[in-house]
Amino acid sequence: MLKKMGFEEEAVVQLINSDFRDLSVAANQLANHVVKLGGIGFGASFFGLIAAIAAIYLLILDRTNWRTNILTGLLIPYIFFSLPSIIFAVFRGEIGKWIAVIAVVLRLFIPRHFPDWLELPGALILLIVVAPSLFANTFRSDIVGVVVCLIIACYLLQEHIRASGGFRNSFTKAHGISNSVGIILLLVYPIWALVVILF
């Protein structure tokens, strides 16, 4: 009886080891296929997320005591075009519609209690929700959206350097460094996406 139990335990251990080997082979194949299919494209999505976070960071900086002279309203179309598709789809759906309705109702009926810092995020949500399919589906994933992002990023970098008093000052002043890094991160996404689209 003990021999039979030992044999059954050994068979169970072999079956489990075999299952783990099969799982490791399947995971390895999945990783290889993901790299082959989405390696460069995944980079564009990742850099799009980083760029959108950098743009939101610049919006927050502009609304705090670190006010700059750059035209931060341009960050709204930049975020619109660079936001990853999954997050964009969430805000384009029912969640975005509810947020937009609440923002419009607050702005219309309680304008004194609607904070100034909510103007641009509210405009972004409205833009995402009401944008026609030509912009939301076609231009966002096309070279048009990438070129718009590149133009906005170059313009903001040029304006930031001019407002700082030169290239050197934009990287040496106390709060100029954070703005410079944020704007340079805005440049990474369109450059990478252009490389992916063109090559």
N, C-alpha and C positions, 0 to 999 in steps of 0.2 A: 504494500500500500504506500509506503514511503517512497519507493522507487517510482511508482506511478505519479505521485504528487510532484516529485522532483522533475520527472519528465514533462509534466504539464506546465510547470513553471518555466522550464527551459524553452518549451515551445512558445509560450506566451512572450518571453523575453525576445526570442528570435522574431516573432511576428511584429513586436513593437519596434525593434531595431530596423526591420525591413520597411515598416511604415515611415520611420524617420528618414531613412535613406531616400524613399520615394518623395517625401516632402521636401527634402533638401534639393533633389534633382529638379522638382517642379519650381521651387523658389528660384533656383539658379536660372532656369529657362525663362521664367517670368522677368527676372531682372535683365537678362540679355535682350529680351524682346522690347522691354520698356526703353532701354538705352538705344536700341536700333530705331524704334519708331518715334520716340519723343525726345531724344537727347537734346537736339538743338532747339526744337520747339518748346520743350520744357524750360530751357534757359530763357527764352523770350517771355514765357508766362511768369517765371520767377522774377526776372528783371522788371516786368510790368508791375508786379506786386510791390517790389522795392521802390520803384518810381512813384507809384500811387501813395505809398507810405511817406516818402520824402515830400511829395506835394502837400499831403495833409499836415505834415510836420511844419512846412513853410507857412501854411495857412494859420496854424496855431501860433507860430512865432509872430506872425504879423498882427494877430489879435491880442497879443500880450504886450508887455512894456517894451519889447524889442522891435518896435515899429520900423519898417523900412520904407523906402520910396519906390519899391518895385510894384508893378501892377499885378497884385495877387489875384485879381479877378480872372486872369488868364490861366490860373491853376485849375479852375473848374472844368474848362474843356480838356485840359491835359489829363485830369483824373478820369473824365468821361472816356477818353480814348485809350488810356493805359490800364484801367482797372481790369483785373483778370475776369474771364468770362463767367466763372462760377459766382463770384461776388456780384458782378454786374447783373446776372440773371436773378439773383435773390432780390436786389433792389428794384429790378424792373417788374418783379411779380407783385403779389399782394402786399408783402411787407413794405415795399417802397410806396405803393399807393396809399397805404394807411399813414405812413410817415408824411407823405406829401399833403394829404388831406388835413392832418393835424397842423402842419406848418402853415398852410394857407388859412385855416380857420383862426389860428392864433394871430397871424399877421393882419387879417382883415378885422377881427372883432376885438382884439386886445393888443393894439399896436404899441401901446406904452410899455407893456410887459413883455414884448417880444425883444429879446436881447439883440444887440447889433452883431454879436459874434455868430449868431445863427443865420444871418443873411446868406452868406456864401454856401454853407452846407445845405440850407434849404433850397437854394438855387440849383445845387448839384443834384439833389434828389428829384426836384421837379424836371430837370433836364433829362435825367435817366428815365423817369417814368413816361414823359410825354414825347420823347424823341421818336421821329418816324423810323420805320424799319430800315430805310436807306442809310441813316446814320448809325442806328443801334446794331444792325446786323452786317451791313455791307462795308461801310467806311471804317468801322472799328477794327475789323480783322483784315483790312486791306492796307496798301501802301499809303493811301490818303490819310488815314488816322496816324500812321507812323510819321509822315512828313509834317502833319500839323503839330504833333508832339515835339518833333525836332526843332521846328521853327519857334515854338513857344519857349522851349528850353534855351535855345541860343539867344533869343531876345531877352529873357530874364537874366541870363548870365551877363550879357552885355550891359544891361541896365544896372545890375548889381555892381559890376566893376566900375561903371561910371559914377554911381552914387557913392561908392567907397573911396573914390579919389584915385583909382588906379588898381592894377592887378595886385601889386604887392600889398597895398592897404586892405584889399578884400580878404587876404589871408592872414593879416597880422592884427587887425582890430579885434577887440574882445568878442563882440557878437557877430562880427563879419565872417568869422571862420565857420560858424554853424550854418549861416546862410549860404556861404560858398559851397560847403560840403553838400547841403541839401540840393542846391541847383546843379552841382556836378552829377549827383545821383539822378537828377532828371534827364541828363544827357545820355546816361548809360542805356536806358531802355530803347529809345529810338535808334541809336546806333546799332545795338545788337539786333533789333528787329529788322532793320534795313539789311544787315548782313544775311539774316535768315531768309528774307524775302528775295533778295537779289541773287543769292548763291544757293 
